Amino acid sequence: MNHDRLMQVLRRLALEGGARIMEVYGRDDFDVRAKSDDSPVTAADEAADAVISAGLRAAFPDILLVTEEQAATHGQSARDFLIVDPLDGTKEFIHRRGDFTVNIAYVEDGVPVRGVVYAPARGRLFYTDAAGRSVEEEGEFALDAAGPTHPIHVSSPDNDALVVVASKSHRDQATDDYIARYNVADSRSAGSSLKFCLVATGEADLYPRLGRTMEWDTAAGHAVLRGAGGQVVRFDDHQPLTYGKPGYENPFFIALAPGVALRQG
């Protein structure tokens, strides 16, 4: 894989998908429907998925593409694949809270090695560069030319004063009970894969997820966190979270800056 070309394509398609999302977001009203698993879907999910899927299939026709909006067709598997959540945080989108993202990642041998997370309503764009190092871009986000970027890196955590980030829409008592096992100086809420990015930038030290997620929800954020020196481990045994699992479903997991003294659940 040519990682220079890969990241140029992923960045551009994330921006194009984000533009489709914001077109719908700017309307006075939009329809919300329920998918077969009762999760919500909007015209923005479908419009972003269409432009991203078409772009990836044109650029990388020989690589398996897995996307949330086409999950019913994902019977095959592969060692290396592209994985997309065109609108992560649909509930945040519906309630106009802004914490939604476009997620695109490339997985090699079960590891998300490159990825982009774009939060169009927040004006934040995170991605791995061709070498796998994570950056945040600033500026106008032109489609064909990256603006100024700065490297991002996880914190050096203080286990006596951790900063924890958790879900806005999916936080529950089990999550609160687990967080209570740590010495927490500050707790933040965020939607979508922005939680991974907050750990990647050092704005948080720890993100536990004790709820159902799919690989397209996490792969891009995981790649960004990995490129910033962070880790994502399974909740049950603290082993690395891997990708390409049957059904693309994740176990509970913990995203963290190295140095956090993990507690057992």
Backbone bond lengths (Angstrom), bond angles and torsions (degrees), N, CA, C in turn:
res aa  C-N    CA-C-N  psi(-1)  N-CA   C-N-CA  omega(-1)  CA-C   N-CA-C  phi
1 M - - - 1.461 - - 1.534 110.54 -
2 N 1.304 116.15 130.67 1.457 122.04 174.21 1.529 107.38 -82.86
3 H 1.327 116.29 104.12 1.464 119.40 -173.33 1.525 112.99 -72.39
4 D 1.326 118.03 -26.66 1.468 120.11 174.01 1.527 110.22 -60.81
5 R 1.315 115.96 -51.98 1.465 120.35 -179.85 1.526 110.24 -65.23
6 L 1.320 116.60 -42.66 1.463 120.26 179.64 1.520 111.24 -53.18
7 M 1.324 117.08 -50.24 1.457 119.35 -174.89 1.523 112.07 -72.37
8 Q 1.325 117.90 -29.81 1.462 119.23 173.70 1.526 110.51 -62.51
9 V 1.331 115.67 -43.77 1.468 120.25 -179.50 1.524 110.55 -67.89
10 L 1.341 117.40 -46.55 1.462 120.43 -177.67 1.529 111.45 -62.29
11 R 1.331 116.07 -41.95 1.467 119.04 179.54 1.526 110.66 -62.80
12 R 1.337 116.18 -48.96 1.467 119.88 -177.87 1.522 111.44 -61.27
13 L 1.330 117.49 -43.63 1.464 119.96 -178.13 1.526 111.86 -69.57
14 A 1.322 117.87 -33.10 1.460 119.76 175.03 1.524 110.49 -62.83
15 L 1.329 116.50 -41.75 1.461 120.32 178.04 1.528 111.45 -66.50
16 E 1.326 116.90 -41.03 1.461 119.84 178.30 1.525 110.97 -65.03
17 G 1.336 116.41 -41.66 1.456 119.69 176.52 1.517 111.66 -63.20
18 G 1.319 116.41 -41.47 1.459 120.71 178.08 1.517 112.25 -61.74
19 A 1.329 116.87 -37.11 1.463 120.41 178.14 1.522 110.98 -64.47
20 R 1.337 117.43 -40.63 1.475 120.58 177.46 1.531 109.80 -63.55
21 I 1.309 116.35 -40.81 1.469 120.14 179.60 1.520 110.80 -62.37
22 M 1.313 117.02 -45.04 1.462 120.05 -176.01 1.532 111.87 -69.84
23 E 1.335 117.40 -25.30 1.465 119.64 173.62 1.527 110.28 -61.14
24 V 1.325 116.84 -43.52 1.470 121.04 178.98 1.527 110.30 -73.15
25 Y 1.317 116.48 -40.12 1.473 121.81 -178.91 1.525 111.26 -59.90
26 G 1.310 116.63 -30.67 1.450 120.79 -178.16 1.517 114.52 -80.02
27 R 1.326 117.25 -6.89 1.461 119.68 179.70 1.531 110.73 -75.53
28 D 1.319 114.68 157.53 1.461 119.22 177.34 1.516 111.64 -67.06
29 D 1.338 116.71 -30.61 1.458 120.99 -178.81 1.519 108.53 -154.39
30 F 1.322 116.22 155.34 1.456 121.08 175.03 1.522 108.49 -152.69
31 D 1.329 115.79 153.41 1.460 121.29 -177.55 1.521 110.68 -77.46
32 V 1.316 115.01 144.29 1.465 122.30 174.02 1.518 107.41 -123.27
33 R 1.322 116.44 126.12 1.462 121.39 179.44 1.520 109.59 -119.08
34 A 1.317 116.36 163.60 1.461 121.82 177.66 1.516 109.66 -103.98
35 K 1.339 116.41 133.03 1.458 121.28 174.85 1.531 109.63 -81.04
36 S 1.305 116.41 -179.44 1.471 120.65 -176.56 1.522 112.49 -62.35
37 D 1.346 117.36 -26.15 1.463 120.18 178.50 1.534 111.33 -94.21
38 D 1.328 116.54 12.10 1.470 124.39 178.36 1.520 113.76 73.25
39 S 1.329 118.44 4.32 1.459 119.59 175.19 1.527 109.02 -78.24
40 P 1.329 117.86 150.35 1.469 119.68 -176.25 1.513 112.46 -79.53
41 V 1.332 115.39 152.43 1.459 121.82 175.15 1.522 108.08 -142.90
42 T 1.316 116.39 145.51 1.461 122.20 -179.31 1.519 109.83 -128.78
43 A 1.335 114.51 173.24 1.465 119.58 175.53 1.520 111.15 -60.61
44 A 1.338 117.12 -27.52 1.466 120.11 179.88 1.526 111.08 -67.56
45 D 1.349 117.49 -42.56 1.467 120.66 176.19 1.518 110.10 -56.02
46 E 1.336 115.69 -47.32 1.458 120.67 -173.57 1.528 111.64 -71.77
47 A 1.329 117.40 -38.20 1.465 119.62 179.52 1.521 111.16 -67.48
48 A 1.339 116.73 -42.06 1.465 120.10 178.11 1.516 111.14 -65.84
49 D 1.333 116.56 -41.31 1.461 120.13 179.38 1.529 110.75 -61.77
50 A 1.321 116.73 -40.22 1.467 120.06 -177.64 1.522 111.43 -62.71
51 V 1.318 117.26 -47.31 1.468 119.26 -176.58 1.525 111.11 -71.35
52 I 1.330 117.79 -38.54 1.463 120.14 -179.56 1.526 110.83 -69.73
53 S 1.331 116.87 -45.38 1.464 120.00 -179.30 1.524 111.54 -61.83
54 A 1.329 116.26 -44.45 1.464 119.01 179.92 1.526 110.92 -62.18
55 G 1.324 116.81 -41.51 1.457 120.20 -179.82 1.514 113.15 -66.36
56 L 1.323 116.92 -40.86 1.459 120.05 -179.95 1.524 111.72 -69.98
57 R 1.327 116.61 -39.81 1.469 118.90 179.67 1.532 111.14 -67.26
58 A 1.333 116.45 -34.26 1.466 118.99 177.73 1.530 111.23 -70.36
59 A 1.330 116.62 -39.26 1.467 120.22 -176.25 1.524 112.83 -80.17
60 F 1.342 116.13 -34.05 1.472 120.08 -173.93 1.530 109.58 -134.62
61 P 1.328 117.60 67.04 1.466 120.53 -172.88 1.522 114.27 -65.40
62 D 1.314 117.89 -19.84 1.464 120.48 -175.68 1.524 113.12 -96.76
63 I 1.320 117.73 3.56 1.459 121.26 -178.52 1.523 109.46 -107.97
64 L 1.324 116.66 132.60 1.462 121.52 177.99 1.526 109.92 -57.50
65 L 1.324 115.87 135.41 1.455 122.14 176.98 1.521 108.99 -115.37
66 V 1.318 115.56 125.96 1.460 122.86 177.37 1.517 107.72 -117.72
67 T 1.335 117.51 122.57 1.453 120.16 177.17 1.524 109.76 -132.33
68 E 1.331 115.89 150.75 1.455 120.23 -179.22 1.524 111.88 -59.22
69 E 1.324 116.95 -42.61 1.458 119.54 -173.41 1.525 113.27 -75.81
70 Q 1.339 116.93 -6.68 1.465 120.38 176.09 1.527 110.41 -122.53
71 A 1.322 115.81 30.41 1.465 121.00 -172.51 1.521 112.64 -61.55
72 A 1.321 117.63 -30.11 1.469 120.16 -177.79 1.525 112.40 -65.48
73 T 1.324 118.11 -17.29 1.467 121.19 -178.46 1.524 112.56 -96.88
74 H 1.315 118.07 3.92 1.465 120.21 -171.53 1.528 111.85 -90.21
75 G 1.310 115.68 62.87 1.447 118.86 178.63 1.521 112.98 -84.00
76 Q 1.321 116.85 -27.05 1.454 120.22 -176.88 1.526 111.04 -86.99
77 S 1.309 115.14 170.12 1.461 120.73 176.82 1.520 108.44 -140.19
78 A 1.308 116.31 164.11 1.462 121.52 179.24 1.513 108.43 -156.30
79 R 1.316 116.38 159.47 1.459 121.32 179.13 1.522 110.76 -70.92
80 D 1.329 116.10 -39.88 1.465 122.26 179.43 1.522 108.11 -118.19
81 F 1.322 117.97 136.24 1.462 119.84 179.93 1.524 110.94 -160.27
82 L 1.330 114.40 159.57 1.457 123.05 172.00 1.520 108.32 -95.02
83 I 1.336 116.67 142.88 1.460 119.57 -177.63 1.523 109.50 -139.98
84 V 1.334 116.07 134.85 1.463 122.32 -167.53 1.522 111.09 -133.83
85 D 1.316 116.23 133.25 1.456 121.93 160.61 1.529 105.45 -116.50
86 P 1.337 117.91 104.99 1.459 119.51 -172.92 1.521 113.83 -68.02
87 L 1.340 116.32 -25.11 1.462 119.86 176.15 1.523 107.30 -147.70
88 D 1.307 116.01 92.68 1.463 121.91 178.13 1.525 108.07 -87.11
89 G 1.321 116.08 126.99 1.457 119.73 -176.02 1.516 111.74 95.26
90 T 1.341 116.06 43.51 1.465 119.46 -178.81 1.526 111.40 -59.10
91 K 1.335 117.09 -36.09 1.470 118.95 178.49 1.527 110.93 -63.85
92 E 1.325 117.18 -38.32 1.465 120.12 176.28 1.529 110.36 -63.65
93 F 1.342 115.16 -38.95 1.465 120.72 178.00 1.531 110.68 -63.40
94 I 1.317 116.20 -47.65 1.468 120.72 -177.16 1.526 111.13 -61.09
95 H 1.323 116.16 -40.92 1.468 120.72 -178.67 1.532 112.44 -87.70
96 R 1.349 115.89 6.00 1.466 122.90 175.52 1.529 112.08 55.51
97 R 1.338 114.53 45.58 1.461 119.70 178.30 1.525 112.55 -96.72
98 G 1.318 117.91 -9.18 1.459 120.82 171.77 1.510 116.81 86.73
99 D 1.333 118.27 -18.02 1.465 120.69 -175.45 1.524 111.32 -86.91
100 F 1.310 117.24 61.41 1.461 121.56 176.02 1.520 108.10 -125.66
101 T 1.318 115.76 155.45 1.459 120.46 -172.63 1.521 111.72 -139.47
102 V 1.322 114.72 160.85 1.464 123.98 166.10 1.523 106.44 -101.71
103 N 1.316 116.91 127.22 1.460 121.95 -176.62 1.523 110.56 -121.29
104 I 1.330 117.37 123.16 1.464 121.67 174.77 1.530 107.46 -135.35
105 A 1.329 116.75 131.55 1.464 120.29 -178.44 1.523 110.94 -141.11
106 Y 1.321 114.36 158.88 1.458 122.66 174.09 1.521 107.78 -119.60
107 V 1.333 115.37 126.59 1.460 122.39 -176.96 1.523 109.75 -109.16
108 E 1.328 116.27 130.88 1.463 122.41 174.34 1.519 108.50 -122.45
109 D 1.328 116.35 124.62 1.470 121.20 176.81 1.529 112.12 50.44
110 G 1.322 116.20 42.17 1.457 120.03 176.17 1.505 115.71 83.09
111 V 1.339 117.85 2.37 1.464 121.99 -177.04 1.524 109.51 -118.33
112 P 1.338 119.60 127.82 1.463 120.80 174.79 1.526 109.94 -75.97
113 V 1.322 116.31 101.18 1.462 121.04 -170.45 1.527 113.46 -93.09
114 R 1.325 117.25 -23.32 1.463 121.31 177.21 1.516 108.32 -139.15
115 G 1.342 116.15 148.37 1.451 117.96 179.55 1.509 112.53 -170.49
116 V 1.334 114.34 162.80 1.461 121.78 176.53 1.520 108.43 -136.41
117 V 1.318 115.59 137.68 1.462 123.71 174.82 1.521 107.26 -126.00
118 Y 1.317 116.58 119.46 1.458 121.88 -178.55 1.521 109.01 -120.96
119 A 1.321 116.57 123.89 1.462 122.95 177.24 1.530 107.57 -108.38
120 P 1.330 118.63 89.54 1.471 120.09 -170.17 1.520 114.18 -64.81
121 A 1.321 117.91 -34.56 1.464 119.54 -179.88 1.523 112.20 -75.86
122 R 1.321 116.75 -20.45 1.462 121.67 178.39 1.525 112.03 -97.04
123 G 1.325 117.30 -11.57 1.454 120.34 -178.40 1.514 112.84 65.48
124 R 1.345 116.74 38.23 1.463 120.41 178.93 1.524 109.08 -124.36
125 L 1.318 115.62 135.54 1.454 123.25 -176.76 1.520 109.14 -134.99
126 F 1.320 115.17 116.29 1.462 122.48 -178.89 1.524 108.60 -119.13
127 Y 1.339 116.71 141.17 1.453 118.16 174.43 1.525 110.11 -162.09
128 T 1.313 114.29 164.95 1.463 120.81 171.60 1.525 107.75 -86.44
129 D 1.328 116.39 142.52 1.456 118.64 174.39 1.524 109.57 -82.76
130 A 1.317 116.88 -177.20 1.463 120.36 -175.97 1.518 112.41 -59.97
131 A 1.333 116.83 -27.65 1.465 121.22 -179.80 1.525 112.42 -87.09
132 G 1.328 117.26 -3.82 1.458 120.50 179.18 1.508 114.74 94.37
133 R 1.343 118.08 3.23 1.466 121.46 177.96 1.518 109.30 -87.21
134 S 1.314 116.52 141.98 1.456 119.91 -175.25 1.522 111.94 -91.14
135 V 1.340 114.41 142.61 1.455 122.26 -179.55 1.519 108.56 -137.80
136 E 1.341 115.00 161.70 1.453 121.30 166.88 1.521 106.99 -116.89
137 E 1.329 115.46 130.65 1.464 120.73 179.81 1.523 110.60 -92.04
138 E 1.324 114.69 146.31 1.454 121.21 176.48 1.522 108.83 -118.47
139 G 1.320 116.57 168.08 1.454 119.62 173.96 1.501 113.87 104.14
140 E 1.335 115.53 -148.28 1.467 121.57 -170.49 1.524 113.60 -92.07
141 F 1.309 118.77 -7.66 1.462 123.15 179.86 1.532 111.63 57.42
142 A 1.314 116.76 53.28 1.460 120.98 175.91 1.521 109.59 -63.41
143 L 1.338 116.39 144.96 1.459 120.04 -174.41 1.525 112.68 -62.58
144 D 1.307 117.68 -42.85 1.464 120.59 -168.70 1.520 114.79 -105.53
145 A 1.319 117.43 3.52 1.464 119.54 179.59 1.522 109.27 -148.61
146 A 1.313 115.98 119.08 1.463 119.91 179.66 1.523 110.39 -67.36
147 G 1.311 116.00 143.56 1.451 121.66 175.45 1.519 111.01 -86.48
148 P 1.323 116.93 -166.98 1.464 119.93 178.40 1.530 111.16 -60.85
149 T 1.311 115.58 141.07 1.462 120.47 177.24 1.522 109.53 -127.53
150 H 1.318 115.77 157.11 1.460 119.68 170.68 1.524 108.80 -133.10
151 P 1.320 116.86 142.62 1.459 120.03 179.86 1.520 110.63 -64.00
152 I 1.312 115.95 146.62 1.463 120.56 173.91 1.520 108.90 -118.68
153 H 1.324 114.76 151.69 1.461 120.02 -177.33 1.517 109.04 -151.31
154 V 1.319 114.64 148.13 1.455 120.06 178.76 1.527 110.64 -65.99
155 S 1.315 114.37 164.32 1.458 121.57 179.37 1.527 111.73 -74.35
156 S 1.323 115.44 170.81 1.464 122.41 164.16 1.519 105.52 -102.48
157 P 1.323 117.94 95.25 1.464 120.19 -166.55 1.519 113.79 -69.12
158 D 1.322 114.63 146.93 1.466 123.38 171.97 1.526 106.80 -103.89
159 N 1.329 116.67 109.71 1.458 119.82 -175.14 1.526 113.48 -68.49
160 D 1.309 116.98 -8.11 1.463 120.37 173.17 1.520 112.30 -92.86
161 A 1.341 116.93 -4.24 1.464 120.11 -177.03 1.530 109.66 -157.21
162 L 1.323 115.58 66.07 1.460 120.56 -176.42 1.528 111.68 -81.36
163 V 1.329 114.50 152.20 1.460 121.36 170.79 1.532 106.79 -107.31
164 V 1.322 115.97 122.41 1.460 122.46 -175.80 1.522 109.04 -113.46
165 V 1.327 116.57 139.27 1.462 121.19 173.89 1.519 107.88 -118.95
166 A 1.330 115.88 140.23 1.459 121.13 179.97 1.518 109.17 -140.52
167 S 1.318 115.60 170.75 1.456 121.96 -174.32 1.519 112.34 -67.97
168 K 1.324 115.70 144.82 1.465 120.80 171.05 1.521 111.07 -76.12
169 S 1.336 116.58 -43.66 1.463 120.92 -170.44 1.517 114.18 -95.49
170 H 1.336 117.95 -15.57 1.461 120.05 -172.09 1.531 113.07 -125.94
171 R 1.311 118.41 16.02 1.460 120.31 179.94 1.523 109.99 -73.36
172 D 1.333 116.41 137.24 1.454 120.15 -177.58 1.527 110.06 -139.11
173 Q 1.334 116.17 -178.33 1.457 119.99 -177.01 1.518 112.05 -65.36
174 A 1.345 116.55 -36.40 1.471 118.94 179.24 1.525 110.92 -61.48
175 T 1.339 116.69 -39.51 1.463 120.36 177.37 1.518 110.56 -64.91
176 D 1.326 116.75 -45.81 1.467 120.21 179.40 1.523 111.27 -61.79
177 D 1.333 117.36 -38.99 1.471 120.75 179.26 1.519 110.51 -64.71
178 Y 1.334 116.50 -38.89 1.460 119.27 179.29 1.522 110.97 -68.67
179 I 1.320 117.15 -44.56 1.467 120.87 178.88 1.524 110.69 -59.43
180 A 1.319 116.89 -33.49 1.473 121.43 -178.94 1.520 112.42 -65.12
181 R 1.337 118.24 -13.23 1.468 121.14 177.25 1.531 112.45 -75.95
182 Y 1.333 116.93 -9.52 1.463 122.23 -177.33 1.528 110.71 -108.88
183 N 1.324 115.39 161.34 1.466 121.28 171.28 1.524 107.25 -88.08
184 V 1.307 116.41 102.82 1.462 122.79 -171.16 1.525 110.32 -105.14
185 A 1.329 115.35 123.12 1.458 120.25 176.27 1.519 111.34 -87.80
186 D 1.351 116.21 -30.97 1.458 119.91 -177.98 1.517 108.27 -154.36
187 S 1.312 115.47 145.56 1.462 121.75 178.46 1.517 108.74 -127.54
188 R 1.336 116.28 132.65 1.452 121.40 -178.44 1.518 109.89 -121.90
189 S 1.309 116.09 154.97 1.455 122.06 173.97 1.516 109.04 -115.93
190 A 1.315 116.48 141.17 1.462 121.55 176.59 1.516 107.94 -153.25
191 G 1.316 115.40 157.11 1.450 120.62 178.18 1.512 111.47 -101.77
192 S 1.329 114.24 164.01 1.461 122.95 171.73 1.534 112.53 55.52
193 S 1.331 116.04 -158.33 1.459 121.17 -177.86 1.515 112.87 -75.40
194 L 1.328 118.06 1.62 1.460 120.00 173.23 1.526 111.65 -57.70
195 K 1.320 117.20 -26.05 1.474 119.73 179.60 1.526 110.89 -62.64
196 F 1.334 117.32 -41.78 1.463 119.96 174.73 1.526 110.66 -60.17
197 C 1.331 115.82 -41.38 1.464 120.17 -175.89 1.521 111.59 -69.07
198 L 1.327 117.51 -32.61 1.463 120.05 176.46 1.522 111.13 -66.40
199 V 1.326 117.26 -35.26 1.465 119.79 173.88 1.525 109.49 -70.42
200 A 1.332 116.92 -39.26 1.469 120.94 -178.60 1.526 112.27 -63.55
201 T 1.320 117.64 -34.08 1.469 120.93 -178.87 1.524 112.88 -88.04
202 G 1.329 117.58 -2.24 1.457 120.64 -177.75 1.519 113.32 83.00
203 E 1.338 117.51 7.25 1.462 120.55 177.42 1.523 111.70 -76.91
204 A 1.316 117.15 -14.87 1.468 123.74 174.33 1.520 107.52 -146.80
205 D 1.332 115.55 159.38 1.462 120.98 -179.56 1.522 112.92 -104.11
206 L 1.324 116.69 -26.42 1.465 120.90 -166.49 1.517 110.16 -148.53
207 Y 1.327 116.00 135.98 1.466 122.47 175.44 1.519 108.19 -136.82
208 P 1.334 118.52 102.40 1.457 120.81 175.28 1.527 110.75 -92.17
209 R 1.322 116.88 140.09 1.462 120.71 177.09 1.526 109.81 -126.74
210 L 1.308 115.68 105.54 1.455 122.74 -179.86 1.521 108.28 -107.58
211 G 1.307 115.92 65.06 1.447 121.78 -178.38 1.509 109.72 -166.84
212 R 1.311 115.66 169.03 1.455 121.31 -176.47 1.524 110.47 -70.02
213 T 1.313 116.50 130.50 1.462 123.14 170.13 1.521 108.27 -139.60
214 M 1.316 114.68 160.11 1.454 121.51 175.09 1.530 108.98 -110.91
215 E 1.304 115.81 162.37 1.464 119.06 -176.22 1.522 112.70 -61.68
216 W 1.337 117.80 -32.05 1.476 118.56 178.48 1.520 111.73 -69.27
217 D 1.343 117.79 -21.30 1.461 120.81 175.40 1.523 111.89 -69.89
218 T 1.322 117.20 -29.92 1.461 120.83 -165.99 1.518 115.74 -116.50
219 A 1.338 118.80 -21.29 1.470 120.09 -168.17 1.522 112.83 -61.25
220 A 1.331 117.75 -45.16 1.472 119.43 -177.08 1.521 110.86 -68.21
221 G 1.333 117.18 -45.24 1.462 119.94 176.86 1.506 112.17 -61.84
222 H 1.334 116.24 -38.77 1.459 121.36 176.74 1.526 110.41 -61.22
223 A 1.336 117.01 -43.77 1.472 120.46 179.11 1.520 111.04 -61.39
224 V 1.338 116.48 -44.28 1.464 120.12 179.46 1.522 110.49 -63.40
225 L 1.314 117.14 -44.04 1.464 120.06 178.99 1.526 111.11 -64.47
226 R 1.311 117.00 -42.21 1.465 121.09 178.62 1.518 110.71 -60.41
227 G 1.345 117.09 -42.12 1.453 121.15 179.89 1.513 113.98 -70.87
228 A 1.352 116.07 -12.46 1.467 121.33 177.15 1.525 111.61 -102.08
229 G 1.337 116.58 8.97 1.458 120.56 176.94 1.508 114.85 94.68
230 G 1.340 117.57 7.96 1.452 120.75 -177.55 1.514 113.56 -95.32
231 Q 1.323 114.92 -178.63 1.456 121.91 -176.40 1.528 109.87 -137.38
232 V 1.337 115.37 153.71 1.469 121.61 168.86 1.526 106.52 -130.78
233 V 1.328 115.70 123.51 1.464 120.97 -176.48 1.518 109.87 -126.36
234 R 1.312 115.36 157.49 1.457 120.93 174.84 1.535 109.75 -66.19
235 F 1.301 115.59 145.89 1.457 120.50 -179.98 1.521 111.52 -68.73
236 D 1.341 117.20 -35.10 1.466 119.63 -170.80 1.522 113.38 -76.35
237 D 1.336 117.83 -41.89 1.466 119.70 -173.98 1.528 113.67 -127.50
238 H 1.327 117.78 2.54 1.474 123.74 177.77 1.529 112.88 62.54
239 Q 1.329 116.17 23.66 1.462 120.53 173.78 1.531 109.36 -87.95
240 P 1.332 117.81 156.52 1.468 119.35 -177.25 1.525 112.72 -56.60
241 L 1.326 116.01 139.50 1.457 121.86 174.55 1.523 108.36 -74.66
242 T 1.325 116.27 127.87 1.460 121.44 -178.23 1.525 110.46 -114.70
243 Y 1.347 114.66 167.43 1.454 121.31 -173.92 1.526 111.10 -125.43
244 G 1.347 114.97 160.09 1.451 120.97 -173.61 1.512 111.89 89.98
245 K 1.333 116.74 21.76 1.458 121.83 -179.88 1.531 110.22 -73.33
246 P 1.331 118.68 157.54 1.464 120.45 177.70 1.524 111.14 -55.97
247 G 1.320 116.02 128.40 1.443 120.58 -179.58 1.509 114.95 74.32
248 Y 1.330 117.50 -1.13 1.476 123.43 179.27 1.526 112.13 57.90
249 E 1.313 117.45 31.60 1.465 121.15 179.17 1.521 110.26 -100.27
250 N 1.338 116.18 138.14 1.462 121.92 -179.89 1.522 111.43 -92.30
251 P 1.330 116.80 151.09 1.461 119.89 163.29 1.532 109.00 -78.87
252 F 1.327 116.83 174.74 1.461 119.39 170.61 1.531 107.80 -57.62
253 F 1.343 116.84 150.70 1.460 119.23 -176.80 1.518 110.53 -148.24
254 I 1.339 114.61 171.13 1.459 123.11 176.46 1.526 107.70 -133.60
255 A 1.321 117.10 126.49 1.466 122.54 172.50 1.519 107.88 -102.91
256 L 1.324 117.45 136.19 1.458 118.99 -171.53 1.511 113.05 -156.16
257 A 1.312 114.03 160.73 1.453 122.04 167.26 1.530 107.69 -85.95
258 P 1.326 118.87 133.28 1.452 120.36 177.37 1.534 110.41 -55.06
259 G 1.297 114.72 137.69 1.453 120.16 -176.05 1.505 112.21 112.37
260 V 1.335 117.16 -20.18 1.454 119.32 172.91 1.528 108.66 -67.81
261 A 1.310 116.89 128.31 1.468 121.71 178.60 1.513 107.63 -82.66
262 L 1.331 115.82 99.19 1.463 120.69 -174.39 1.523 111.54 -67.10
263 R 1.316 114.40 141.06 1.463 122.01 174.52 1.512 109.06 -101.05
264 Q 1.329 115.65 151.36 1.454 120.75 173.78 1.520 108.95 -75.97
265 G 1.336 115.67 148.25 1.455 120.01 -179.92 1.516 111.92 -76.65
